[in-house]
Amino acid sequence: MNDPALARTTSPRLRQKQDQEQDEEQERLRRQHGPRRRARAAVLVRAVLIATGLVTVYYLLPLDGRSTTGTSVLLACGLLLCVVVFWWEVRAITYSPYPRLKAVEALAATLVLFLLLFAGTYYLLEHSTPGSFSEPLTKTDSLYFTLTTFTTVGYGDIAARSQTGRVLTMIQMAGGLLLVGVAARILAGAVQAGLRRRGREPSDDFTSRPED
Protein backbone atom coordinates (compact mmCIF):
# COMPACT_ATOMS: atom_id res chain seq x y z
CA MET A 1 0.00 0.00 0.00
CA ASN A 2 1.11 3.53 -0.69
CA ASP A 3 1.89 5.67 2.30
CA PRO A 4 -0.05 8.98 1.99
CA ALA A 5 2.44 10.68 4.29
CA LEU A 6 5.32 9.61 2.06
CA ALA A 7 3.46 10.85 -1.04
CA ARG A 8 2.86 14.23 0.56
CA THR A 9 6.54 14.40 1.49
CA THR A 10 7.97 13.52 -1.92
CA SER A 11 5.43 15.32 -4.13
CA PRO A 12 6.71 18.87 -3.43
CA ARG A 13 10.25 17.68 -4.05
CA LEU A 14 9.26 16.22 -7.40
CA ARG A 15 7.42 19.38 -8.36
CA GLN A 16 10.42 21.46 -7.36
CA LYS A 17 12.71 19.27 -9.46
CA GLN A 18 10.36 19.49 -12.43
CA ASP A 19 10.15 23.27 -12.10
CA GLN A 20 13.92 23.47 -11.97
CA GLU A 21 14.25 21.31 -15.09
CA GLN A 22 11.71 23.48 -16.92
CA ASP A 23 13.61 26.63 -15.94
CA GLU A 24 16.85 25.09 -17.19
CA GLU A 25 15.18 24.09 -20.48
CA GLN A 26 13.79 27.58 -20.99
CA GLU A 27 17.19 29.10 -20.29
CA ARG A 28 18.79 26.72 -22.77
CA LEU A 29 16.24 27.69 -25.42
CA ARG A 30 16.91 31.37 -24.77
CA ARG A 31 20.62 30.78 -25.24
CA GLN A 32 19.91 28.99 -28.51
CA HIS A 33 17.43 31.42 -30.03
CA GLY A 34 19.20 34.61 -28.97
CA PRO A 35 22.17 34.17 -31.33
CA ARG A 36 19.85 32.98 -34.11
CA ARG A 37 17.71 36.08 -33.86
CA ARG A 38 20.81 38.25 -33.95
CA ALA A 39 22.10 36.28 -36.95
CA ARG A 40 18.81 36.76 -38.82
CA ALA A 41 18.86 40.48 -38.11
CA ALA A 42 22.51 40.72 -39.20
CA VAL A 43 21.78 38.92 -42.48
CA LEU A 44 18.82 41.20 -43.19
CA VAL A 45 20.90 44.29 -42.48
CA ARG A 46 23.81 43.05 -44.63
CA ALA A 47 21.49 42.18 -47.52
CA VAL A 48 19.91 45.64 -47.41
CA LEU A 49 23.30 47.33 -47.16
CA ILE A 50 24.70 45.30 -50.06
CA ALA A 51 21.72 46.09 -52.28
CA THR A 52 21.76 49.76 -51.30
CA GLY A 53 25.50 50.01 -51.84
CA LEU A 54 25.38 48.42 -55.28
CA VAL A 55 22.48 50.62 -56.40
CA THR A 56 24.29 53.69 -55.08
CA VAL A 57 27.43 52.75 -57.01
CA TYR A 58 25.31 52.19 -60.13
CA TYR A 59 23.90 55.71 -59.96
CA LEU A 60 27.14 57.42 -58.95
CA LEU A 61 29.42 55.61 -61.40
CA PRO A 62 30.20 57.88 -64.37
CA LEU A 63 29.16 55.56 -67.19
CA ASP A 64 30.45 57.38 -70.25
CA GLY A 65 29.81 56.46 -73.83
CA ARG A 66 31.58 53.35 -75.10
CA SER A 67 31.70 51.51 -78.37
CA THR A 68 29.56 48.44 -78.88
CA THR A 69 32.66 46.27 -78.58
CA GLY A 70 33.64 47.97 -75.33
CA THR A 71 30.14 47.45 -73.97
CA SER A 72 30.26 43.76 -74.86
CA VAL A 73 33.64 43.36 -73.17
CA LEU A 74 32.35 45.15 -70.09
CA LEU A 75 29.33 42.83 -69.97
CA ALA A 76 31.52 39.74 -70.32
CA CYS A 77 33.80 40.91 -67.49
CA GLY A 78 30.77 41.72 -65.36
CA LEU A 79 29.24 38.30 -65.90
CA LEU A 80 32.56 36.70 -64.99
CA LEU A 81 32.55 38.79 -61.81
CA CYS A 82 29.02 37.54 -61.03
CA VAL A 83 30.19 33.94 -61.39
CA VAL A 84 33.23 34.55 -59.15
CA VAL A 85 31.11 36.25 -56.47
CA PHE A 86 28.53 33.47 -56.67
CA TRP A 87 31.05 30.66 -56.23
CA TRP A 88 32.76 32.53 -53.41
CA GLU A 89 29.38 32.84 -51.68
CA VAL A 90 28.67 29.13 -52.23
CA ARG A 91 31.94 28.23 -50.54
CA ALA A 92 31.16 30.62 -47.67
CA ILE A 93 27.77 28.93 -47.18
CA THR A 94 29.34 25.53 -46.52
CA TYR A 95 31.51 26.99 -43.74
CA SER A 96 28.89 29.31 -42.25
CA PRO A 97 27.33 28.49 -38.84
CA TYR A 98 24.01 29.52 -40.39
CA PRO A 99 23.99 28.13 -43.96
CA ARG A 100 20.38 29.00 -44.78
CA LEU A 101 20.79 32.61 -43.72
CA LYS A 102 24.06 32.90 -45.63
CA ALA A 103 22.32 31.53 -48.73
CA VAL A 104 19.72 34.30 -48.54
CA GLU A 105 22.49 36.89 -48.34
CA ALA A 106 24.34 35.26 -51.24
CA LEU A 107 21.26 35.18 -53.46
CA ALA A 108 20.49 38.84 -52.72
CA ALA A 109 24.03 39.96 -53.54
CA THR A 110 24.24 37.91 -56.75
CA LEU A 111 20.79 38.92 -57.98
CA VAL A 112 21.31 42.64 -57.41
CA LEU A 113 24.73 42.53 -59.07
CA PHE A 114 23.28 40.64 -62.06
CA LEU A 115 20.45 43.13 -62.56
CA LEU A 116 22.60 46.22 -62.18
CA LEU A 117 25.16 44.79 -64.59
CA PHE A 118 22.59 44.54 -67.37
CA ALA A 119 21.06 47.90 -66.49
CA GLY A 120 24.48 49.51 -66.89
CA THR A 121 25.07 47.65 -70.15
CA TYR A 122 21.75 48.83 -71.63
CA TYR A 123 22.55 52.39 -70.57
CA LEU A 124 25.98 52.27 -72.21
CA LEU A 125 24.58 50.71 -75.37
CA GLU A 126 21.92 53.39 -75.78
CA HIS A 127 24.46 56.17 -75.31
CA SER A 128 27.08 54.63 -77.59
CA THR A 129 24.53 53.66 -80.25
CA PRO A 130 21.47 55.93 -79.99
CA GLY A 131 18.25 54.32 -81.19
CA SER A 132 19.12 50.87 -79.82
CA PHE A 133 15.93 51.07 -77.76
CA SER A 134 12.49 52.49 -78.44
CA GLU A 135 13.30 55.57 -76.36
CA PRO A 136 16.40 57.19 -74.86
CA LEU A 137 17.37 55.54 -71.58
CA THR A 138 18.33 57.16 -68.33
CA LYS A 139 19.87 54.99 -65.62
CA THR A 140 16.45 54.60 -64.04
CA ASP A 141 14.93 53.65 -67.41
CA SER A 142 17.67 51.06 -67.92
CA LEU A 143 17.06 49.55 -64.49
CA TYR A 144 13.31 49.56 -65.13
CA PHE A 145 13.75 47.75 -68.43
CA THR A 146 16.07 45.23 -66.75
CA LEU A 147 13.55 44.47 -64.01
CA THR A 148 10.60 44.13 -66.39
CA THR A 149 12.64 41.75 -68.53
CA PHE A 150 13.81 39.69 -65.53
CA THR A 151 10.30 39.37 -64.10
CA THR A 152 8.88 38.62 -67.59
CA VAL A 153 6.32 41.40 -67.14
CA GLY A 154 7.20 43.04 -70.46
CA TYR A 155 4.98 46.14 -70.51
CA GLY A 156 6.27 46.97 -73.98
CA ASP A 157 6.82 50.67 -73.27
CA ILE A 158 10.57 50.14 -73.68
CA ALA A 159 11.82 47.63 -76.22
CA ALA A 160 15.15 46.76 -77.82
CA ARG A 161 15.29 47.80 -81.47
CA SER A 162 18.86 47.14 -82.56
CA GLN A 163 20.25 43.66 -83.08
CA THR A 164 22.82 44.21 -80.34
CA GLY A 165 20.15 45.33 -77.90
CA ARG A 166 18.02 42.28 -78.64
CA VAL A 167 20.99 39.93 -78.25
CA LEU A 168 21.82 41.48 -74.89
CA THR A 169 18.19 41.16 -73.82
CA MET A 170 18.16 37.49 -74.80
CA ILE A 171 21.36 36.94 -72.83
CA GLN A 172 19.70 38.51 -69.81
CA MET A 173 16.63 36.26 -70.23
CA ALA A 174 18.80 33.14 -70.41
CA GLY A 175 20.93 34.31 -67.48
CA GLY A 176 17.81 35.01 -65.44
CA LEU A 177 16.54 31.48 -66.03
CA LEU A 178 19.91 30.06 -64.99
CA LEU A 179 19.96 32.26 -61.89
CA VAL A 180 16.48 31.20 -60.82
CA GLY A 181 16.91 27.52 -61.68
CA VAL A 182 20.49 26.29 -61.63
CA ALA A 183 21.90 28.82 -59.16
CA ALA A 184 19.06 28.20 -56.71
CA ARG A 185 19.73 24.46 -56.79
CA ILE A 186 23.45 25.03 -56.26
CA LEU A 187 22.70 27.23 -53.26
CA ALA A 188 20.35 24.58 -51.86
CA GLY A 189 23.10 21.97 -52.25
CA ALA A 190 25.58 24.25 -50.49
CA VAL A 191 23.12 24.71 -47.63
CA GLN A 192 22.76 20.95 -47.23
CA ALA A 193 26.55 20.53 -47.31
CA GLY A 194 26.88 23.21 -44.65
CA LEU A 195 24.28 21.53 -42.43
CA ARG A 196 25.99 18.15 -42.81
CA ARG A 197 29.34 19.74 -41.96
CA ARG A 198 27.90 21.28 -38.83
CA GLY A 199 26.50 17.93 -37.81
CA ARG A 200 30.00 16.38 -37.90
CA GLU A 201 31.71 19.13 -35.91
CA PRO A 202 31.82 19.64 -32.15
CA SER A 203 29.40 22.44 -31.41
CA ASP A 204 28.10 24.60 -28.60
CA ASP A 205 24.56 24.74 -27.30
CA PHE A 206 23.18 26.84 -30.16
CA THR A 207 25.01 25.42 -33.21
CA SER A 208 24.34 21.81 -32.33
CA ARG A 209 20.88 21.96 -33.86
CA PRO A 210 20.51 21.84 -37.67
CA GLU A 211 18.10 24.80 -37.80
CA ASP A 212 19.06 28.37 -38.50
N, C-alpha and C positions, 0 to 999 in steps of 0.2 A: 504493500500500500504506500501511496505517496504521503509524505509528511507535509501538511499544509504549512507548518512553521518553517520548514526548510525551503519550501517554494517561495514563501514571502521573503525569506532572507536572500535567496539567490536571484530572484527576479529583478530587483533594482540594480544589482551588479551586472546582470546581462544587458539590461537596458542602457546602463552607463557605458558598457563596452561597445554596444551597437552604435550609440550616439557618437562615441569617440571615433569609431571606424568610419561613420558617415562624414564626420568633420574632416577626417584625414583624406577621404575620397574627394570631397568637395575642394579641399585645398590642392590636391593633386591635379584636379581638372582645371582649377584656376591657373596653376603653373603651366599647364599644357596650352590652354587657349589664349593666355596673355600674349606670348610670343607670336602665335599664329595671327592674332588680330593685328599686332604691330606689323607683321610681315605683309599681310594683305593691304594695310594702309600704305606701307612703304612702296609696294608694287604699284598701287594705284597712283601714288604721287609721282613715281619715276616715269610711269607710262605717260601721264599728262605732261610732265616736264619734257620728256623726249619729243612728244608730238608738237608741243608748243615751240620748243627750240628749233626743230626742223622746219616748221612753217615760218618761223621768224627769219631763219637763214634764207629760206626760199624768197621771201619778200625783200630782204635787205641785200641779197647778192646781186651785184650789178651784172645782169645777164645782157651782154652786148650782142650785137649782130654777128652771126657766124655763117660760114658757108654751109651748104647742105652736107658736105663731107665732114666738116668739123662737128656739126650737130650729130651726125651718125656716130662718129668716134666718141663724142661725149656720152651718148646714150649707151654705147657698148661698154665704156668704162664704168658708167653708173650701174649698169646691170651686173657687171662683175663685182662691183662693190656691194650690191645687194646680196649676191650669193655668198661673198666672204662674211658679211655681217650675219647672215642667216646661219651659216655653218658654225660660226663662232658662238652664236646664241644656243644652237643645238648642243654643242659641247658643254656650254655653261649649265644647261638644264640638267644634264646627267650628273653633275657634281653639286648641284644646288640642294640645300636642305629642304627647299620647298619647290619641287619640280613643276607642279601645276601652275603655281603663281609665276614662276620664271618663264614658263611657256606663254602665258598671257602677255607678259612684258615683251618677250621676243617677237610675238606675232604683231603687237602694236608697233614696235620699232620698224620691223621689216615692211609692214603694210604702208605705213606713212612714208617711209623712204621710197618705196616703189611708186606710190602715187605722185609724190613731189618730183621724182625723177622724170616721169612722163610729162607732167605739167610744165616743167622747165624746158623739156625738149620741144613741146608744141609751141611754147612761147618763142624759143629761138628760131624755130622753123618759120613761123609766121613773119618774124622780123627780118630774117635773112632772105626769105622768098615770099614777099607779100602776095596774097591771094591764095595761099595754100589752104585756107579755111574760108568758110562762107562769110566771115566777118573778121575784122582785125581783132586780135586777142590781147587783152591785158593779162597780167599774171593771175588775176582773179578769174578771168574768162578761161584761161588755160586750165586752172585747177578745177573749175566747174565742168569743163568738157571732159577732163580726166575722170572725175567722179561719176558723171552720168554714163560714161563708157564702161567703167569698172562695175557699176551696179546694174548695167544693162537696161537702164531707164530709157536712154536715147530719146530725148524730147525732140530732137531734130532742129532746134534753133541754131545750133552750131554744128557744122559738118565739115569733114575733110574733103577738099576738092582736088588737090594735087595728088599725083601718084605717090609721092614721098609721104605726104600726110596720111594717106590711106594705108600705106604699108606700116607706118609707125602705129597707127590705130589698131591694125590687125595684130601687131606684135604685142601691144598692150592687152588686147583681148585674150590672146593665147597665154601671156604671162599671168594675167589675172586668174585664168582657169587653173594653171599650175600652182599658183599661190594658194588658192582655195582648196584644191584637191590634194596634190602631191605634198606640198609644204605642210599642210595641216596633218597629214598622216605621218610625216617625218617627225613633226613636233610631238604627236601622240606617242610615237615609238620612243622618242627621247625621254618623255615623261615616265613611261613604263620602265625604261632602263634606269632612270634616276631613282624610282621607287624601289626597284629590285636592289640597287646598290645600297640604298639606305637600310634595307632589310638585312644585309650581310654585315653591316658595320656596327661596332659598339655605339650605343646612342644614349642620350640622356632622357629625362622623363618627358620631353615634349617632342623629340625627333624619333622616338621609338615606334610611334604609330605611323601607318602609311598615309594618313590624311594630311592635307595641307590646311 
